[in-house]
């Protein structure tokens, strides 16, 4: 949550209150700050002692714009894949006549189809081989839309129609389950300008486009005086403002004390420089390891709407996006693997792209797509697919890859088995999931 600058010029206000009453009250779900200290920076509050918990922290990375799943993970044994995509198709792994950077990485045969990972995602291959990356193909909204607005809204809500229109699947999970730590001061962080719909309805959730900016701006020399003034301002309130204000003060002060610059990743993790997703994931790791009670993080990555000049190969747009995505995810995995905290990370996008490339060497809005799930409790090392095929009669009415696995099947299994919430009727109202062996039981 960025600080809000003062708009008046009263004497002495340059270093004074930097948070508007509206934003101040938006944090009213936060609980009290704790006092113990983590090893990596002496000012951050801990909620627990650092021991592992049976409930995972969940991180959602949303690729906004409709990522091209047939480029992320190519069905290279399908001959029609090459006739439909003469310029964009990835070469088969053993194609000695193609440059190495154009060959996909062999993921093996699954259900009679051989799949290959985009070479720009090579950093994810060791995670896949270690069984901690599950790739779900031909997945997404089973009765979706090719409208970004509708598809994103329905996917984040976890249902096509929400009578209230303002809650998300992850928000409902948090609202229907007790905090993982009874002393949590913050349960969810949206790394975005505003809370994503996925987290809408979550208790103790805030949004910040830069987690390092959360807190009180101004001189450190006047910080104590400003905090005292705020506490005194609300101390006389007898209604809900007083506890809410105290919660906000404690939450902001704690988050302000997390020294992200001093954070040292573990496990030999190397986060790429000058990349927004890598920065967000590094900040997420610091926030999670500070153990102030965070159970969920939502991160957006834009730029996936590739109607023209998609650029699957070196120097191209999609190639760069995928390189950044793979390297950032791999760094986060290494960082978290070096801690005792279990996590599940899911990568989603609202829909796939057209099965055939267009005349501008791009792809348009499509249907079935790819989903990634990463973590210690993921039954990975495979491509999970009820593969519909790419022959003309096997495509949907618009000529695109069919969706044969509802993305909620995977999320529901994660919610129950990894997040410890069996109240799936509250999280996904009106939907009965089919568990597909995507996870192991936490504990």
C-alpha positions as CSV (number, residue, x, y, z in Angstrom):
1,X,0.0,0.0,0.0
2,X,1.8,3.2,-1.1
3,X,1.8,6.0,1.3
4,X,-0.5,9.0,0.6
5,X,1.1,12.4,0.4
6,X,-0.2,15.4,2.3
7,X,-2.1,17.9,0.2
8,X,-2.2,20.8,2.6
9,X,0.7,23.0,3.8
10,X,0.1,23.5,7.6
11,X,3.2,24.2,9.6
12,X,5.2,21.1,10.6
13,X,3.2,18.7,8.3
14,X,6.0,17.7,5.9
15,X,6.9,14.7,8.1
16,X,3.4,14.2,9.5
17,X,0.6,11.8,8.8
18,X,1.1,10.0,5.4
19,X,-1.9,7.7,5.5
20,X,-5.4,8.9,4.6
21,X,-8.3,8.0,6.9
22,X,-9.8,5.9,4.0
23,X,-6.7,3.9,3.5
24,X,-6.1,3.7,7.2
25,X,-9.5,2.1,7.7
26,X,-9.0,-0.2,4.8
27,X,-6.6,-2.2,7.0
28,X,-9.1,-2.7,9.7
29,X,-8.8,-6.4,9.7
30,X,-5.2,-6.5,10.9
31,X,-4.4,-7.9,14.3
32,X,-1.9,-6.9,17.0
33,X,1.8,-6.7,16.3
34,X,4.2,-9.2,17.9
35,X,7.5,-8.6,19.4
36,X,10.1,-11.4,18.7
37,X,12.8,-11.0,16.2
38,X,14.0,-13.0,13.2
39,X,17.6,-13.7,12.6
40,X,18.0,-12.0,9.2
41,X,17.0,-8.5,10.3
42,X,16.7,-7.4,13.9
43,X,13.5,-5.4,13.6
44,X,10.9,-7.7,12.1
45,X,8.2,-9.3,14.3
46,X,7.7,-13.1,14.3
47,X,4.4,-14.8,14.9
48,X,5.8,-18.3,15.3
49,X,9.1,-19.9,16.2
50,X,10.1,-20.8,12.7
51,X,9.0,-24.4,12.9
52,X,7.1,-25.9,10.0
53,X,3.3,-25.8,9.8
54,X,1.0,-28.4,8.3
55,X,-0.8,-25.7,6.3
56,X,1.0,-24.3,3.3
57,X,1.3,-20.7,2.4
58,X,-0.3,-20.3,-1.1
59,X,1.0,-18.0,-3.8
60,X,-1.0,-17.2,-6.9
61,X,0.9,-15.8,-9.9
62,X,-1.7,-14.6,-12.5
63,X,-0.5,-14.2,-16.1
64,X,-2.9,-11.4,-17.2
65,X,-3.7,-11.3,-20.9
66,X,-4.1,-14.9,-21.8
67,X,-0.8,-16.8,-21.9
68,X,-0.2,-19.1,-24.9
69,X,-0.3,-22.5,-23.3
70,X,0.6,-24.3,-26.5
71,X,3.9,-22.4,-26.4
72,X,4.6,-22.8,-22.7
73,X,4.1,-26.6,-23.0
74,X,4.0,-27.9,-26.6
75,X,2.4,-31.2,-27.6
76,X,5.3,-31.9,-30.0
77,X,4.1,-35.4,-30.9
78,X,1.0,-33.9,-32.6
79,X,1.8,-33.4,-36.3
80,X,-1.0,-30.9,-36.6
81,X,0.7,-28.6,-34.1
82,X,3.3,-27.9,-36.7
83,X,0.9,-27.3,-39.6
84,X,-1.2,-24.9,-37.5
85,X,1.8,-23.0,-36.2
86,X,4.5,-22.9,-39.0
87,X,6.3,-19.9,-37.5
88,X,5.6,-20.3,-33.7
89,X,5.9,-24.0,-33.2
90,X,8.7,-25.3,-31.0
91,X,11.0,-27.9,-32.6
92,X,11.0,-31.4,-31.2
93,X,13.7,-32.0,-28.6
94,X,15.8,-34.3,-30.9
95,X,15.5,-32.2,-34.0
96,X,19.2,-31.7,-34.8
97,X,18.3,-29.4,-37.7
98,X,16.8,-26.8,-35.4
99,X,18.8,-24.4,-33.3
100,X,18.9,-25.5,-29.6
101,X,17.0,-22.4,-28.5
102,X,14.1,-23.4,-30.7
103,X,13.8,-27.0,-29.4
104,X,11.4,-27.7,-26.6
105,X,12.6,-29.6,-23.5
106,X,11.3,-33.2,-23.3
107,X,8.8,-33.7,-20.5
108,X,8.0,-37.3,-21.6
109,X,4.8,-39.0,-22.8
110,X,1.6,-38.6,-20.8
111,X,-1.6,-40.2,-22.0
112,X,0.0,-41.1,-25.3
113,X,1.1,-37.5,-26.1
114,X,4.7,-36.2,-25.8
115,X,5.0,-32.7,-24.3
116,X,7.9,-30.3,-24.3
117,X,8.6,-27.3,-22.1
118,X,9.5,-24.0,-23.8
119,X,13.3,-23.7,-23.7
120,X,13.0,-20.2,-22.0
121,X,11.5,-22.1,-19.0
122,X,14.6,-24.3,-18.7
123,X,15.1,-23.1,-15.0
124,X,11.9,-25.0,-14.2
125,X,13.0,-28.4,-15.6
126,X,15.0,-29.5,-12.4
127,X,11.9,-28.7,-10.3
128,X,9.8,-30.8,-12.7
129,X,12.3,-33.6,-12.6
130,X,12.3,-33.5,-8.8
131,X,8.6,-34.0,-8.8
132,X,7.7,-30.6,-7.4
133,X,6.2,-29.1,-10.5
134,X,2.9,-30.3,-11.9
135,X,1.8,-29.1,-15.3
136,X,-1.9,-29.3,-16.1
137,X,-2.8,-29.0,-19.7
138,X,-6.0,-28.3,-21.6
139,X,-7.3,-26.7,-18.4
140,X,-9.2,-23.5,-17.5
141,X,-12.8,-22.4,-17.5
142,X,-15.0,-25.2,-18.8
143,X,-17.7,-22.7,-19.8
144,X,-15.6,-19.7,-20.3
145,X,-15.3,-16.5,-22.3
146,X,-12.8,-15.0,-24.7
147,X,-13.3,-11.6,-23.0
148,X,-10.4,-10.8,-20.7
149,X,-12.8,-9.0,-18.3
150,X,-15.3,-11.9,-18.0
151,X,-12.7,-14.7,-18.0
152,X,-10.6,-13.1,-15.3
153,X,-13.6,-12.2,-13.2
154,X,-15.1,-15.7,-13.4
155,X,-11.7,-17.4,-12.8
156,X,-10.9,-15.3,-9.8
157,X,-14.3,-15.6,-8.3
158,X,-14.1,-19.4,-8.7
159,X,-17.5,-19.4,-10.2
160,X,-19.2,-18.0,-13.3
161,X,-21.8,-16.1,-11.3
162,X,-21.3,-14.7,-7.8
163,X,-24.6,-13.3,-6.4
164,X,-22.6,-10.8,-4.3
165,X,-20.1,-10.2,-7.1
166,X,-17.3,-9.2,-4.7
167,X,-15.6,-12.3,-3.4
168,X,-12.8,-14.5,-4.7
169,X,-12.0,-18.1,-4.2
170,X,-8.9,-17.4,-2.1
171,X,-10.7,-14.7,-0.1
172,X,-13.5,-17.2,0.7
173,X,-10.9,-19.8,1.7
174,X,-9.4,-17.5,4.2
175,X,-12.8,-16.3,5.4
176,X,-14.0,-19.9,6.0
177,X,-10.9,-21.1,7.8
178,X,-9.3,-19.9,11.1
179,X,-5.9,-18.2,10.9
180,X,-2.9,-20.6,10.6
181,X,-1.5,-18.6,13.5
182,X,-3.9,-17.2,16.2
183,X,-1.6,-14.2,16.6
184,X,-1.5,-13.4,12.9
185,X,-1.4,-9.7,12.1
186,X,-1.8,-10.1,8.4
187,X,-3.2,-13.1,6.5
188,X,-3.0,-12.0,2.9
189,X,-1.0,-9.6,0.7
190,X,-1.9,-8.5,-2.8
191,X,1.2,-7.3,-4.6
192,X,-0.8,-4.9,-6.7
193,X,-2.3,-1.4,-6.7
194,X,-5.6,-2.8,-5.4
195,X,-6.7,-6.1,-3.9
196,X,-7.2,-8.6,-6.7
197,X,-10.7,-10.2,-7.0
198,X,-9.1,-13.5,-6.1
199,X,-8.5,-12.2,-2.5
200,X,-11.7,-10.2,-2.2
201,X,-13.5,-11.1,1.0
202,X,-10.3,-12.2,2.8
203,X,-9.9,-11.1,6.4
204,X,-6.7,-9.2,7.3
205,X,-5.7,-8.6,3.7
206,X,-4.0,-5.5,2.2
207,X,-2.7,-4.5,-1.2
208,X,0.7,-2.9,-2.0
209,X,2.3,-2.5,-5.4
210,X,5.6,-2.5,-3.6
211,X,5.7,-4.3,-0.2
212,X,8.8,-2.3,0.7
213,X,6.7,0.9,0.6
214,X,4.2,-0.2,3.2
215,X,4.4,2.1,6.2
216,X,4.8,5.7,7.2
217,X,6.8,8.0,5.0
218,X,8.7,10.9,6.4
219,X,11.8,11.4,8.6
220,X,12.7,8.7,11.0
221,X,13.4,11.4,13.6
222,X,9.7,12.3,13.8
223,X,8.2,8.8,13.3
224,X,7.6,8.1,17.0
225,X,5.9,11.5,17.4
226,X,3.6,10.8,14.5
227,X,2.7,7.4,15.7
228,X,2.0,8.8,19.2
229,X,-0.2,11.5,17.7
230,X,-2.2,8.9,15.7
231,X,-2.6,6.7,18.8
232,X,-3.8,9.7,20.8
233,X,-6.2,10.7,18.0
234,X,-8.1,7.4,18.1
235,X,-7.6,6.6,21.8
236,X,-10.8,8.5,22.7
237,X,-13.0,6.6,20.3
238,X,-15.4,4.1,21.9
239,X,-16.8,2.7,18.7
240,X,-15.1,0.3,16.2
241,X,-12.6,3.0,15.2
242,X,-10.4,2.5,18.2
243,X,-9.5,-1.2,17.8
244,X,-9.4,-0.9,14.1
245,X,-7.0,2.1,14.3
246,X,-4.8,0.2,16.8
247,X,-4.7,-2.8,14.5
248,X,-3.7,-0.6,11.5
249,X,-1.0,1.1,13.5
250,X,0.5,-2.2,14.6
251,X,0.2,-3.7,11.2
252,X,1.8,-0.8,9.4
253,X,4.5,-0.4,11.9
254,X,5.4,-4.1,11.7
255,X,5.4,-4.2,7.9
256,X,7.4,-1.0,7.8
257,X,10.0,-2.7,9.9
258,X,10.6,-5.5,7.4
259,X,14.0,-4.5,5.8
260,X,13.6,-6.0,2.3
261,X,16.9,-4.6,1.2
262,X,18.7,-6.6,3.9
263,X,16.9,-9.8,3.2
264,X,19.2,-12.7,2.3
265,X,17.7,-15.4,0.1
266,X,18.5,-19.0,1.1
267,X,19.1,-22.1,-0.8
268,X,21.5,-20.4,-3.2
269,X,18.6,-18.5,-4.8
270,X,19.5,-15.9,-7.4
271,X,16.6,-13.6,-8.2
272,X,17.0,-11.9,-11.6
273,X,17.6,-8.1,-11.4
274,X,15.3,-5.5,-12.9
275,X,12.3,-7.9,-13.2
276,X,9.1,-7.1,-11.4
277,X,8.0,-10.7,-10.8
278,X,11.4,-11.6,-9.4
279,X,11.2,-8.6,-7.1
280,X,7.7,-9.5,-6.0
281,X,8.6,-13.1,-5.3
282,X,11.7,-12.1,-3.4
283,X,9.6,-9.7,-1.3
284,X,7.0,-12.4,-0.8
285,X,9.7,-14.8,0.5
286,X,10.9,-12.1,3.0
287,X,7.3,-11.5,4.1
288,X,6.5,-15.2,4.5
289,X,9.7,-15.9,6.4
290,X,9.0,-13.0,8.7
291,X,6.2,-15.2,10.0
292,X,3.7,-12.5,10.9
293,X,0.9,-14.8,9.8
294,X,0.7,-14.4,6.0
295,X,-1.0,-17.4,4.4
296,X,-1.7,-16.1,0.9
297,X,0.0,-13.8,-1.6
298,X,-1.3,-12.8,-5.0
299,X,0.9,-11.4,-7.8
300,X,0.0,-10.2,-11.3
301,X,2.2,-10.4,-14.4
302,X,1.0,-8.5,-17.4
303,X,1.9,-8.6,-21.1
304,X,0.5,-12.0,-22.2
305,X,-2.0,-10.7,-24.9
306,X,0.1,-11.6,-27.9
307,X,-2.1,-10.8,-31.0
308,X,0.9,-10.0,-33.2
309,X,4.6,-10.6,-33.3
310,X,4.3,-13.0,-30.5
311,X,8.0,-13.8,-30.5
312,X,8.6,-17.3,-29.2
313,X,12.3,-17.3,-29.9
314,X,15.3,-15.2,-28.7
315,X,14.7,-11.5,-29.1
316,X,11.0,-12.0,-29.1
317,X,8.3,-10.7,-26.7
318,X,7.0,-14.1,-25.4
319,X,10.6,-15.5,-25.2
320,X,11.5,-12.7,-22.8
321,X,8.4,-13.1,-20.7
322,X,8.9,-16.8,-20.3
323,X,12.6,-16.4,-19.4
324,X,11.7,-13.9,-16.7
325,X,8.8,-16.2,-15.5
326,X,10.9,-19.3,-15.3
327,X,13.9,-17.7,-13.7
328,X,11.8,-15.9,-11.0
329,X,9.8,-19.0,-10.1
330,X,13.0,-21.1,-9.9
331,X,14.6,-18.6,-7.6
332,X,11.6,-18.5,-5.3
333,X,11.5,-22.3,-5.2
334,X,15.2,-22.5,-4.2
335,X,14.7,-19.7,-1.6
336,X,11.7,-21.4,0.0
337,X,13.3,-24.9,-0.2
338,X,16.0,-23.5,2.1
339,X,13.4,-22.8,4.8
340,X,11.1,-24.9,7.0
341,X,7.9,-23.3,5.6
342,X,5.9,-25.3,3.1
343,X,4.2,-23.5,0.2
344,X,2.1,-24.1,-2.9
345,X,2.5,-21.8,-5.8
346,X,0.0,-21.8,-8.7
347,X,0.4,-20.1,-12.1
348,X,-2.9,-19.3,-13.9
349,X,-4.1,-17.3,-16.9
350,X,-7.6,-16.5,-18.0
351,X,-7.5,-18.5,-21.2
352,X,-5.2,-19.9,-23.8
353,X,-4.6,-18.7,-27.3
354,X,-5.8,-19.8,-30.7
355,X,-4.5,-23.2,-31.8
356,X,-3.5,-21.7,-35.1
357,X,-1.2,-18.7,-35.5
358,X,-2.7,-15.7,-37.2
359,X,-1.4,-13.7,-40.2
360,X,0.5,-11.3,-37.9
361,X,2.5,-14.2,-36.4
362,X,0.6,-14.0,-33.2
363,X,-2.3,-15.7,-31.6
364,X,-5.7,-14.5,-30.6
365,X,-8.0,-15.3,-27.6
366,X,-8.5,-19.1,-27.3
367,X,-9.7,-21.7,-24.8
368,X,-7.8,-24.5,-23.1
369,X,-4.5,-23.5,-21.4
370,X,-1.7,-24.6,-19.1
371,X,-1.6,-24.3,-15.3
372,X,1.5,-24.8,-13.1
373,X,1.5,-26.0,-9.5
374,X,4.8,-25.9,-7.6
375,X,5.7,-27.0,-4.1
376,X,6.8,-29.6,-1.7
377,X,3.3,-31.2,-1.5
378,X,2.7,-31.2,-5.2
379,X,2.6,-34.6,-7.0
380,X,4.6,-33.3,-9.9
381,X,7.1,-34.5,-12.5
382,X,4.3,-35.1,-15.0
383,X,1.9,-33.4,-17.4
384,X,-1.7,-34.0,-16.1
385,X,-4.0,-33.9,-19.1
386,X,-7.2,-35.4,-20.5
387,X,-5.8,-34.5,-23.9
388,X,-8.5,-33.6,-26.4
389,X,-6.2,-33.5,-29.5
390,X,-5.6,-30.9,-32.2
391,X,-7.3,-32.5,-35.2
392,X,-10.1,-30.4,-36.6
393,X,-12.9,-32.5,-35.2
394,X,-11.2,-32.5,-31.7
395,X,-11.1,-28.7,-31.4
396,X,-13.8,-26.6,-29.9
397,X,-16.4,-24.7,-32.0
398,X,-13.9,-21.9,-32.6
399,X,-11.2,-24.2,-33.6
400,X,-9.2,-24.0,-30.4
401,X,-7.9,-26.4,-27.8
402,X,-10.7,-27.7,-25.7
403,X,-10.8,-27.3,-21.9
404,X,-11.1,-30.8,-20.5
405,X,-10.0,-30.2,-16.8
406,X,-11.7,-27.5,-14.8
407,X,-9.0,-25.5,-13.1
408,X,-11.0,-25.6,-9.9
409,X,-10.4,-29.3,-9.6
410,X,-6.7,-28.5,-9.0
411,X,-7.4,-25.5,-6.7
412,X,-10.0,-27.4,-4.7
413,X,-7.5,-30.2,-4.1
414,X,-4.9,-27.7,-3.0
415,X,-7.3,-26.0,-0.7
416,X,-8.4,-29.2,1.0
417,X,-5.1,-31.1,1.1
418,X,-2.5,-28.4,1.4
419,X,-4.4,-25.5,3.0
420,X,-6.4,-27.6,5.4
421,X,-9.8,-26.4,4.5
422,X,-12.4,-29.1,3.7
423,X,-15.3,-26.6,3.4
424,X,-15.1,-26.6,-0.4
425,X,-18.8,-25.7,-0.6
426,X,-17.9,-22.3,0.8
427,X,-14.8,-21.8,-1.3
428,X,-16.3,-23.0,-4.6
429,X,-20.1,-22.7,-4.2
430,X,-22.1,-24.9,-6.5
431,X,-19.1,-26.8,-7.8
432,X,-18.2,-30.4,-7.1
433,X,-14.5,-31.0,-7.8
434,X,-12.9,-34.1,-9.2
435,X,-9.6,-34.7,-7.3
436,X,-6.9,-35.7,-9.7
437,X,-4.0,-36.7,-7.5
438,X,-2.4,-33.3,-7.8
439,X,-1.2,-33.1,-4.2
440,X,-0.2,-35.0,-1.1
441,X,-1.8,-34.5,2.2
442,X,-0.2,-31.8,4.4
443,X,1.0,-32.8,7.8
